[in-house]
Amino acid sequence: MEELIVNKAKRGLTLVYTGDGKGKTTAALGLAIRAAGRGKRILMIQFIKSPERTYGEKIMFEKLGIEIVQTGVGFTWTKTPEEHRTALQTAWAFTKEKVLFGGYDVVILDELNNALAIEKFPIEDVLPLKEVLDLIQHRPKGLHLIITGRSAKEEIIDCADLVTEMKPVKHYYNEGIPAVKGIEF
């Protein structure tokens, strides 16, 4: 019985942070810091955020030696559908390579759920849900995957070991306060 518990403990987990409330990426960032404190090798891939902008997490992760890569081109309304499709295709190829052969202990797929939920233009051919599910199920044995973003697909939720839904109760956006540097980005 004890051996079974040890084997399960060494199995990589899939954690999903979703919902309409604030805190999904923030939870993943906290997990990354905790894992780094335990000597884990971490990679965070941000599917929507663009390397053209500066984000607080990137600044801090570089100081801490945590690898973070922004593969997106920003919000869906800031670029053309083709620019987004190209970025998603490149991000997905990069993700598969890093998850399968990168030697990481933890890989965070930040805003992957948002990317999979895009309906303004087709994405299935550049970011196929079936391939995402296959990667989750066939990743290296001890690798933990963290997937963030609103609108998590039921299939992703079904594959997960933990799903946390962030629910908004009150938010300063509703009072007209815009995104705050150091809080949202």
Helices and strands as residue ranges (DSSP letters): H 2-9, E 14-18, H 24-37, E 42-46, H 56-64, E 67-70, H 81-101, E 106-110, H 112-116, H 129-138, E 144-148, H 154-159, E 162-165, G 172-175
